[in-house]
Amino acid sequence: MGAFSFGPGHPAHLVLGLVVWSLWFVLLYGGLSVACALVPPESSQGAWNWLNGTMLVLALVFAGGLLMGAWSNWRHAPSADDGKDRQRFLCRTAAAVYLFAALASLAISLPALLLPPCT
């Protein structure tokens, strides 16, 4: 790996999961506002409409990507007896941050299951 490698154990992974979550948050609510202003779904459809369906599919895509980041960092953490304590800490902490971000991504998308989007 070169000087600018971005593999598991890189300190940037400590914040990358939350950056992806924040992008999802802005995309979710910004996209919802734009869609409701331009092409709102029929209010008679309730919560089951194309807009909520799109939001739920995108939520699964973002959460899946974040879960892959968690799994990758967890998998690449060295064992405790390798003497690479710093890299182990970074990988395990980054995995926890990615997992938290994945759960948060799903949590902010839960209203799409129950609430109509543009009322």
Salt bridges, closest charged atoms under 4 A:
none
